[in-house]
Amino acid sequence: MGNRKTRKEEILKNKGVDMLERDIYNNLKELYNSGEKEKAFLTTVDKLREEKSPVERSSLASFASKMLFEAGKFEKALEYALEARNQARLADDYIAFCKAAISIGRIHFRQGRLREAEQAWHEALSLVVIFGNRKLHGRILLNLSILDQRRGNHVRALDILEKARLMLQEENDL
């Protein structure tokens, strides 16, 4: 398993992007996790402005969105999540696209825009069903169950939650 490449590494290789760029993300994440959140965000945005590769732009925009979401800056987080999704589409990276769509849904949900959240999650769901990614499928179902719970559809929420639990358990992601 040590020599297997991740899907993102394969995409990066196929797109001709230097794998040394991965170190940038690790450094940004370490900076963020060490408490230097503003510096990590500003560095991420600077790198995003400089970067040309859609794969890298998607990753950077996604990370910027995550930081803003955690800071409670939802409108700005949404802008970066939309950019991450658009760049993932350009890179033809369905996993990054789905993760960005999940983030978009989370942001809408947090803002009480339930219909928009549901649309974003269903957009991601349609792709994971096609490509057969059970881990992402389970995570999307988990979000949809929370949405149904919020709407008062408790029985349906529990049914969806059970499906999500089984998928995530099979993928060792519980």
MDAnalysis code that builds the backbone (N, CA, C; Angstrom):
import MDAnalysis as mda
import numpy as np

u = mda.Universe.empty(522, n_residues=174, atom_resindex=np.repeat(np.arange(174), 3), trajectory=True)
u.add_TopologyAttr("name", ["N", "CA", "C"] * 174)
u.add_TopologyAttr("resid", np.arange(1, 175))
u.add_TopologyAttr("resname", ["MET", "GLY", "ASN", "ARG", "LYS", "THR", "ARG", "LYS", "GLU", "GLU", "ILE", "LEU", "LYS", "ASN", "LYS", "GLY", "VAL", "ASP", "MET", "LEU", "GLU", "ARG", "ASP", "ILE", "TYR", "ASN", "ASN", "LEU", "LYS", "GLU", "LEU", "TYR", "ASN", "SER", "GLY", "GLU", "LYS", "GLU", "LYS", "ALA", "PHE", "LEU", "THR", "THR", "VAL", "ASP", "LYS", "LEU", "ARG", "GLU", "GLU", "LYS", "SER", "PRO", "VAL", "GLU", "ARG", "SER", "SER", "LEU", "ALA", "SER", "PHE", "ALA", "SER", "LYS", "MET", "LEU", "PHE", "GLU", "ALA", "GLY", "LYS", "PHE", "GLU", "LYS", "ALA", "LEU", "GLU", "TYR", "ALA", "LEU", "GLU", "ALA", "ARG", "ASN", "GLN", "ALA", "ARG", "LEU", "ALA", "ASP", "ASP", "TYR", "ILE", "ALA", "PHE", "CYS", "LYS", "ALA", "ALA", "ILE", "SER", "ILE", "GLY", "ARG", "ILE", "HIS", "PHE", "ARG", "GLN", "GLY", "ARG", "LEU", "ARG", "GLU", "ALA", "GLU", "GLN", "ALA", "TRP", "HIS", "GLU", "ALA", "LEU", "SER", "LEU", "VAL", "VAL", "ILE", "PHE", "GLY", "ASN", "ARG", "LYS", "LEU", "HIS", "GLY", "ARG", "ILE", "LEU", "LEU", "ASN", "LEU", "SER", "ILE", "LEU", "ASP", "GLN", "ARG", "ARG", "GLY", "ASN", "HIS", "VAL", "ARG", "ALA", "LEU", "ASP", "ILE", "LEU", "GLU", "LYS", "ALA", "ARG", "LEU", "MET", "LEU", "GLN", "GLU", "GLU", "ASN", "ASP", "LEU"])
u.atoms.positions = np.array([
    [0.806, -1.182, 0.000],
    [0.000, 0.000, 0.000],
    [0.858, 1.258, 0.000],
    [2.094, 1.170, 0.465],
    [2.974, 2.330, 0.529],
    [3.285, 2.944, -0.826],
    [3.261, 2.165, -1.890],
    [3.578, 2.685, -3.221],
    [2.353, 3.123, -4.002],
    [1.156, 2.874, -3.486],
    [-0.052, 3.280, -4.193],
    [-0.198, 4.791, -4.144],
    [-0.548, 5.354, -5.262],
    [-0.735, 6.794, -5.343],
    [-2.197, 7.128, -5.097],
    [-2.418, 8.249, -4.428],
    [-3.783, 8.702, -4.230],
    [-4.311, 9.255, -5.540],
    [-5.616, 9.392, -5.625],
    [-6.246, 9.942, -6.832],
    [-5.699, 11.344, -7.105],
    [-5.539, 12.148, -6.056],
    [-5.047, 13.508, -6.244],
    [-3.606, 13.498, -6.761],
    [-2.769, 12.576, -6.248],
    [-1.392, 12.474, -6.744],
    [-1.376, 12.095, -8.221],
    [-2.270, 11.186, -8.607],
    [-2.355, 10.796, -10.017],
    [-2.765, 11.983, -10.882],
    [-3.749, 12.740, -10.400],
    [-4.197, 13.917, -11.155],
    [-3.060, 14.920, -11.264],
    [-2.373, 15.149, -10.146],
    [-1.254, 16.095, -10.168],
    [-0.181, 15.640, -11.155],
    [0.116, 14.347, -11.128],
    [1.129, 13.817, -12.040],
    [0.673, 13.986, -13.489],
    [-0.581, 13.636, -13.740],
    [-1.112, 13.738, -15.097],
    [-1.198, 15.176, -15.578],
    [-1.402, 16.090, -14.693],
    [-1.502, 17.499, -15.072],
    [-0.128, 18.173, -15.093],
    [0.911, 17.434, -14.756],
    [2.265, 17.971, -14.815],
    [2.612, 18.894, -13.658],
    [1.927, 18.755, -12.550],
    [2.183, 19.610, -11.400],
    [3.246, 18.959, -10.527],
    [4.182, 19.735, -10.079],
    [5.280, 19.250, -9.255],
    [4.761, 18.788, -7.894],
    [5.105, 17.574, -7.507],
    [4.653, 17.049, -6.226],
    [5.225, 17.817, -5.033],
    [6.266, 18.602, -5.264],
    [6.791, 19.416, -4.171],
    [5.754, 20.419, -3.682],
    [4.782, 20.751, -4.527],
    [3.702, 21.649, -4.120],
    [2.916, 21.080, -2.948],
    [2.900, 19.752, -2.808],
    [2.170, 19.141, -1.692],
    [2.740, 19.623, -0.363],
    [4.051, 19.886, -0.333],
    [4.665, 20.378, 0.896],
    [4.077, 21.722, 1.314],
    [3.696, 22.525, 0.341],
    [3.083, 23.824, 0.651],
    [1.828, 23.613, 1.480],
    [0.980, 22.656, 1.070],
    [-0.258, 22.401, 1.809],
    [0.019, 21.890, 3.211],
    [0.981, 20.990, 3.311],
    [1.328, 20.485, 4.640],
    [1.805, 21.627, 5.529],
    [2.622, 22.515, 4.972],
    [3.111, 23.657, 5.754],
    [1.974, 24.600, 6.141],
    [1.061, 24.848, 5.203],
    [-0.078, 25.723, 5.505],
    [-0.951, 25.110, 6.594],
    [-1.189, 23.817, 6.507],
    [-2.012, 23.143, 7.512],
    [-1.325, 23.158, 8.875],
    [-0.025, 22.924, 8.881],
    [0.716, 22.975, 10.149],
    [0.650, 24.371, 10.746],
    [0.824, 25.382, 9.912],
    [0.749, 26.775, 10.360],
    [-0.627, 27.052, 10.960],
    [-1.668, 26.639, 10.275],
    [-3.031, 26.841, 10.750],
    [-3.270, 26.110, 12.070],
    [-2.869, 24.841, 12.116],
    [-3.095, 24.037, 13.320],
    [-2.269, 24.506, 14.506],
    [-1.168, 25.208, 14.242],
    [-0.344, 25.716, 15.338],
    [-0.916, 26.996, 15.943],
    [-1.995, 27.502, 15.370],
    [-2.627, 28.695, 15.923],
    [-2.404, 29.954, 15.108],
    [-1.548, 29.869, 14.104],
    [-1.287, 31.045, 13.257],
    [-2.272, 31.052, 12.089],
    [-3.535, 31.174, 12.450],
    [-4.614, 31.039, 11.473],
    [-4.619, 32.174, 10.456],
    [-4.425, 33.392, 10.909],
    [-4.441, 34.518, 9.968],
    [-3.291, 34.434, 8.974],
    [-2.111, 34.093, 9.464],
    [-0.961, 33.951, 8.582],
    [-1.195, 32.820, 7.579],
    [-1.760, 31.713, 8.047],
    [-2.056, 30.588, 7.151],
    [-3.060, 31.013, 6.083],
    [-4.087, 31.763, 6.487],
    [-5.089, 32.205, 5.520],
    [-4.478, 33.151, 4.487],
    [-3.738, 34.146, 4.943],
    [-3.144, 35.111, 4.017],
    [-2.156, 34.442, 3.059],
    [-1.389, 33.496, 3.558],
    [-0.455, 32.765, 2.703],
    [-1.221, 31.928, 1.681],
    [-2.296, 31.308, 2.108],
    [-3.123, 30.508, 1.197],
    [-3.681, 31.374, 0.076],
    [-4.198, 32.536, 0.431],
    [-4.768, 33.438, -0.573],
    [-3.684, 33.935, -1.528],
    [-2.496, 34.232, -0.999],
    [-1.382, 34.637, -1.873],
    [-1.035, 33.531, -2.869],
    [-0.942, 32.307, -2.377],
    [-0.621, 31.163, -3.245],
    [-1.719, 30.963, -4.294],
    [-2.960, 31.173, -3.884],
    [-4.086, 31.023, -4.805],
    [-3.988, 32.037, -5.950],
    [-3.590, 33.249, -5.631],
    [-3.430, 34.274, -6.670],
    [-2.326, 33.913, -7.663],
    [-1.264, 33.273, -7.170],
    [-0.106, 32.940, -8.005],
    [-0.314, 31.672, -8.827],
    [-1.090, 30.743, -8.309],
    [-1.208, 29.402, -8.890],
    [-2.011, 29.410, -10.188],
    [-1.552, 28.610, -11.138],
    [-2.224, 28.487, -12.439],
    [-2.971, 27.161, -12.586],
    [-2.481, 26.123, -11.959],
    [-3.063, 24.795, -12.104],
    [-4.435, 24.723, -11.429],
    [-5.468, 24.259, -12.148],
    [-6.789, 24.115, -11.527],
    [-6.790, 23.139, -10.345],
    [-5.956, 22.105, -10.400],
    [-5.878, 21.150, -9.293],
    [-5.410, 21.865, -8.027],
    [-4.332, 22.608, -8.164],
    [-3.789, 23.330, -7.013],
    [-4.730, 24.445, -6.564],
    [-5.319, 25.151, -7.506],
    [-6.255, 26.235, -7.174],
    [-7.458, 25.687, -6.409],
    [-7.926, 24.522, -6.814],
    [-9.050, 23.907, -6.115],
    [-8.676, 23.588, -4.664],
    [-7.509, 22.999, -4.469],
    [-7.067, 22.658, -3.111],
    [-6.885, 23.896, -2.243],
    [-6.267, 24.918, -2.810],
    [-6.052, 26.152, -2.059],
    [-7.368, 26.844, -1.713],
    [-8.261, 26.927, -2.676],
    [-9.557, 27.567, -2.431],
    [-10.353, 26.783, -1.389],
    [-10.269, 25.466, -1.449],
    [-10.958, 24.622, -0.471],
    [-10.416, 24.865, 0.934],
    [-9.109, 24.968, 1.041],
    [-8.500, 25.211, 2.357],
    [-8.878, 26.598, 2.876],
    [-8.888, 27.591, 2.004],
    [-9.299, 28.948, 2.401],
    [-10.747, 28.924, 2.888],
    [-11.599, 28.207, 2.168],
    [-13.001, 28.102, 2.562],
    [-13.141, 27.459, 3.939],
    [-12.373, 26.405, 4.169],
    [-12.422, 25.712, 5.463],
    [-12.041, 26.655, 6.605],
    [-10.982, 27.419, 6.396],
    [-10.542, 28.342, 7.440],
    [-11.602, 29.397, 7.723],
    [-12.203, 29.944, 6.676],
    [-13.231, 30.966, 6.836],
    [-14.488, 30.388, 7.481],
    [-14.850, 29.177, 7.114],
    [-16.008, 28.519, 7.722],
    [-15.802, 28.376, 9.228],
    [-14.627, 27.902, 9.597],
    [-14.330, 27.713, 11.020],
    [-14.300, 29.038, 11.777],
    [-14.014, 30.124, 11.068],
    [-14.012, 31.457, 11.685],
    [-15.410, 32.088, 11.676],
    [-16.377, 31.392, 11.100],
    [-17.741, 31.910, 11.063],
    [-17.991, 32.940, 9.972],
    [-17.092, 33.043, 9.024],
    [-17.232, 34.000, 7.910],
    [-17.818, 33.251, 6.716],
    [-19.113, 32.996, 6.784],
    [-19.754, 32.067, 5.864],
    [-19.868, 32.582, 4.430],
    [-20.172, 33.838, 4.248],
    [-20.299, 34.349, 2.877],
    [-18.967, 34.273, 2.141],
    [-17.906, 34.647, 2.808],
    [-16.582, 34.576, 2.190],
    [-16.173, 33.113, 1.990],
    [-16.503, 32.270, 2.962],
    [-16.216, 30.838, 2.830],
    [-16.931, 30.267, 1.612],
    [-18.158, 30.724, 1.378],
    [-18.922, 30.252, 0.229],
    [-18.234, 30.645, -1.079],
    [-17.716, 31.854, -1.150],
    [-17.007, 32.301, -2.358],
    [-15.845, 31.358, -2.685],
    [-15.059, 31.026, -1.680],
    [-13.910, 30.149, -1.902],
    [-14.340, 28.708, -2.198],
    [-15.421, 28.240, -1.567],
    [-15.913, 26.890, -1.843],
    [-16.416, 26.794, -3.286],
    [-17.088, 27.836, -3.753],
    [-17.541, 27.855, -5.151],
    [-16.353, 27.863, -6.103],
    [-15.314, 28.611, -5.744],
    [-14.102, 28.633, -6.567],
    [-13.437, 27.261, -6.572],
    [-13.404, 26.604, -5.419],
    [-12.829, 25.255, -5.340],
    [-13.594, 24.296, -6.245],
    [-14.914, 24.383, -6.211],
    [-15.732, 23.509, -7.062],
    [-15.487, 23.794, -8.542],
    [-15.432, 25.069, -8.910],
    [-15.192, 25.433, -10.312],
    [-13.829, 24.953, -10.793],
    [-12.815, 25.108, -9.961],
    [-11.474, 24.666, -10.339],
    [-11.398, 23.141, -10.417],
    [-12.107, 22.458, -9.518],
    [-12.147, 20.991, -9.564],
    [-12.811, 20.528, -10.862],
    [-13.829, 21.247, -11.277],
    [-14.490, 20.910, -12.555],
    [-13.500, 21.061, -13.703],
    [-12.738, 22.159, -13.702],
    [-11.740, 22.371, -14.750],
    [-10.660, 21.290, -14.736],
    [-10.317, 20.833, -13.545],
    [-9.280, 19.806, -13.397],
    [-9.825, 18.408, -13.649],
    [-11.126, 18.300, -13.807],
    [-11.769, 17.005, -14.004],
    [-11.504, 16.082, -12.815],
    [-11.570, 16.652, -11.624],
    [-11.325, 15.925, -10.381],
    [-12.654, 15.793, -9.640],
    [-13.346, 14.677, -9.831],
    [-14.677, 14.538, -9.247],
    [-14.633, 14.477, -7.716],
    [-13.571, 13.960, -7.152],
    [-13.494, 13.897, -5.686],
    [-13.405, 15.302, -5.106],
    [-12.518, 16.132, -5.647],
    [-12.415, 17.511, -5.165],
    [-13.714, 18.265, -5.428],
    [-14.351, 17.982, -6.567],
    [-15.627, 18.614, -6.893],
    [-16.672, 18.258, -5.831],
    [-16.767, 16.974, -5.493],
    [-17.745, 16.534, -4.502],
    [-17.455, 17.112, -3.127],
    [-16.195, 17.150, -2.751],
    [-15.842, 17.717, -1.448],
    [-16.198, 19.195, -1.396],
    [-15.966, 19.906, -2.495],
    [-16.330, 21.330, -2.542],
    [-17.850, 21.485, -2.464],
    [-18.586, 20.625, -3.165],
    [-20.048, 20.686, -3.120],
    [-20.557, 20.391, -1.706],
    [-19.918, 19.456, -1.025],
    [-20.288, 19.159, 0.368],
    [-20.050, 20.396, 1.229],
    [-18.931, 21.059, 1.026],
    [-18.638, 22.283, 1.782],
    [-19.662, 23.367, 1.490],
    [-20.019, 23.512, 0.223],
    [-21.034, 24.500, -0.148],
    [-22.340, 24.197, 0.588],
    [-22.713, 22.925, 0.617],
    [-23.912, 22.524, 1.347],
    [-23.823, 22.841, 2.830],
    [-22.678, 22.568, 3.434],
    [-22.492, 22.861, 4.869],
    [-22.630, 24.348, 5.152],
    [-22.082, 25.164, 4.277],
    [-22.161, 26.614, 4.470],
    [-23.617, 27.072, 4.369],
    [-24.299, 26.618, 3.327],
    [-25.719, 26.979, 3.184],
    [-26.523, 26.495, 4.387],
    [-26.265, 25.279, 4.823],
    [-26.993, 24.718, 5.971],
    [-26.779, 25.586, 7.207],
    [-25.541, 25.963, 7.444],
    [-25.202, 26.770, 8.616],
    [-25.912, 28.117, 8.578],
    [-26.172, 28.606, 7.365],
    [-26.853, 29.890, 7.214],
    [-28.374, 29.740, 7.159],
    [-28.853, 28.520, 7.283],
    [-30.290, 28.291, 7.275],
    [-30.897, 28.210, 5.880],
    [-30.059, 28.132, 4.873],
    [-30.544, 28.019, 3.493],
    [-30.602, 26.530, 3.137],
    [-31.643, 25.904, 3.617],
    [-31.749, 24.442, 3.540],
    [-31.932, 23.941, 2.120],
    [-32.705, 24.642, 1.317],
    [-32.908, 24.199, -0.067],
    [-31.592, 24.215, -0.836],
    [-30.790, 25.275, -0.655],
    [-29.504, 25.368, -1.334],
    [-28.539, 24.298, -0.844],
    [-28.589, 24.014, 0.458],
    [-27.742, 22.953, 1.017],
    [-28.102, 21.614, 0.384],
    [-29.392, 21.337, 0.321],
    [-29.846, 20.085, -0.274],
    [-29.420, 19.978, -1.739],
    [-29.525, 21.055, -2.484],
    [-29.116, 21.034, -3.892],
    [-27.630, 20.723, -4.031],
    [-26.817, 21.354, -3.205],
    [-25.372, 21.112, -3.274],
    [-25.052, 19.662, -2.941],
    [-25.686, 19.122, -1.899],
    [-25.415, 17.744, -1.505],
    [-25.911, 16.752, -2.543],
    [-27.039, 17.047, -3.176],
    [-27.528, 16.148, -4.229],
    [-26.639, 16.200, -5.473],
    [-26.069, 17.364, -5.745],
    [-25.122, 17.472, -6.854],
    [-23.930, 16.542, -6.618],
    [-23.401, 16.571, -5.402],
    [-22.284, 15.683, -5.053],
    [-22.733, 14.224, -5.051],
    [-23.920, 13.966, -4.538],
    [-24.428, 12.602, -4.449],
    [-24.547, 11.956, -5.829],
    [-25.000, 12.720, -6.797],
    [-25.153, 12.156, -8.144],
    [-23.807, 11.685, -8.702],
    [-22.734, 12.407, -8.390],
    [-21.408, 11.997, -8.864],
    [-20.853, 10.796, -8.104],
    [-21.010, 10.781, -6.794],
    [-20.440, 9.657, -6.042],
    [-21.156, 8.356, -6.356],
    [-22.420, 8.445, -6.714],
    [-23.141, 7.238, -7.120],
    [-22.572, 6.733, -8.445],
    [-22.315, 7.633, -9.366],
    [-21.755, 7.256, -10.663],
    [-20.362, 6.642, -10.506],
    [-19.521, 7.283, -9.693],
    [-18.130, 6.845, -9.564],
    [-17.924, 5.808, -8.456],
    [-18.936, 5.592, -7.633],
    [-18.867, 4.530, -6.641],
    [-17.986, 4.820, -5.438],
    [-17.918, 6.056, -5.010],
    [-17.122, 6.397, -3.832],
    [-18.010, 6.302, -2.589],
    [-17.923, 5.174, -1.898],
    [-18.812, 4.916, -0.759],
    [-18.505, 5.799, 0.446],
    [-17.268, 6.160, 0.617],
    [-16.908, 7.012, 1.750],
    [-17.572, 8.392, 1.613],
    [-17.420, 9.014, 0.447],
    [-18.086, 10.298, 0.223],
    [-19.607, 10.139, 0.213],
    [-20.076, 9.039, -0.338],
    [-21.508, 8.762, -0.368],
    [-22.073, 8.759, 1.056],
    [-21.394, 8.060, 1.939],
    [-21.826, 8.015, 3.331],
    [-21.813, 9.373, 4.001],
    [-20.797, 10.159, 3.715],
    [-20.723, 11.500, 4.308],
    [-21.847, 12.403, 3.807],
    [-22.168, 12.280, 2.532],
    [-23.266, 13.080, 1.981],
    [-24.589, 12.640, 2.607],
    [-24.787, 11.327, 2.721],
    [-26.011, 10.842, 3.360],
    [-26.107, 11.329, 4.804],
    [-24.999, 11.380, 5.498],
    [-24.998, 11.900, 6.864],
    [-25.512, 13.341, 6.886],
    [-25.020, 14.162, 5.965],
    [-25.488, 15.545, 5.887],
    [-26.973, 15.616, 5.548],
    [-27.414, 14.768, 4.616],
    [-28.828, 14.770, 4.242],
    [-29.720, 14.313, 5.396],
    [-29.213, 13.405, 6.225],
    [-30.008, 12.973, 7.384],
    [-30.153, 14.116, 8.396],
    [-29.097, 14.889, 8.564],
    [-29.158, 16.052, 9.467],
    [-30.146, 17.081, 8.916],
    [-30.145, 17.239, 7.608],
    [-31.085, 18.151, 6.962],
    [-32.524, 17.700, 7.208],
    [-32.799, 16.414, 7.009],
    [-34.152, 15.912, 7.274],
    [-34.536, 16.067, 8.735],
    [-33.589, 15.836, 9.613],
    [-33.846, 16.031, 11.043],
    [-34.247, 17.479, 11.313],
    [-33.513, 18.418, 10.748],
    [-33.810, 19.848, 10.916],
    [-35.202, 20.182, 10.402],
    [-35.608, 19.538, 9.312],
    [-36.921, 19.795, 8.718],
    [-38.053, 19.067, 9.444],
    [-37.706, 18.248, 10.423],
    [-38.726, 17.532, 11.181],
    [-39.104, 16.190, 10.595],
    [-38.377, 15.738, 9.590],
    [-38.625, 14.424, 8.976],
    [-37.805, 13.369, 9.718],
    [-38.182, 13.103, 10.958],
    [-37.356, 12.291, 11.844],
    [-37.211, 10.831, 11.401],
    [-38.284, 10.234, 10.943],
    [-38.213, 8.832, 10.518],
    [-37.307, 8.710, 9.300],
    [-37.507, 9.598, 8.332],
    [-36.663, 9.570, 7.139],
    [-35.202, 9.848, 7.504],
    [-34.984, 10.792, 8.414],
    [-33.624, 11.115, 8.848],
    [-32.939, 9.895, 9.446],
    [-33.663, 9.144, 10.256],
    [-33.087, 7.939, 10.869],
    [-32.776, 6.872, 9.820],
    [-33.649, 6.727, 8.828],
    [-33.389, 5.760, 7.754],
    [-32.123, 6.128, 6.983],
    [-32.005, 7.385, 6.632],
    [-30.819, 7.847, 5.887],
    [-29.574, 7.731, 6.754],
    [-29.714, 8.070, 8.021],
    [-28.581, 7.969, 8.941],
    [-28.079, 6.534, 9.046],
    [-28.983, 5.581, 9.073],
    [-28.583, 4.174, 9.142],
    [-27.825, 3.757, 7.884],
    [-28.285, 4.211, 6.718],
    [-27.571, 3.922, 5.472],
    [-26.167, 4.537, 5.512],
    [-26.088, 5.777, 5.999],
    [-24.789, 6.445, 6.099],
    [-23.874, 5.692, 7.052],
    [-24.413, 5.285, 8.199],
    [-23.618, 4.558, 9.193],
    [-23.042, 3.274, 8.606],
    [-23.872, 2.532, 7.894],
    [-23.415, 1.276, 7.309],
    [-22.321, 1.512, 6.270],
    [-22.503, 2.509, 5.428],
    [-21.483, 2.806, 4.411],
    [-20.178, 3.237, 5.046],
    [-20.264, 4.132, 6.015],
    [-19.056, 4.638, 6.654],
    [-18.376, 3.564, 7.490],
    [-19.161, 2.688, 8.075],
    [-18.595, 1.577, 8.836],
    [-17.838, 0.634, 7.898],
    [-18.406, 0.342, 6.732],
    [-17.737, -0.508, 5.753],
    [-16.426, 0.115, 5.268],
    [-16.369, 1.422, 5.250],
    [-15.179, 2.135, 4.791],
    [-14.226, 2.479, 5.950],
    [-14.550, 1.991, 7.162],
    [-13.753, 2.288, 8.356],
    [-13.605, 3.796, 8.567],
    [-14.702, 4.516, 8.382],
    [-14.669, 5.978, 8.517],
    [-15.653, 6.451, 9.584],
    [-15.881, 5.647, 10.573],
    [-16.762, 6.046, 11.676],
    [-15.978, 6.465, 12.869],
])
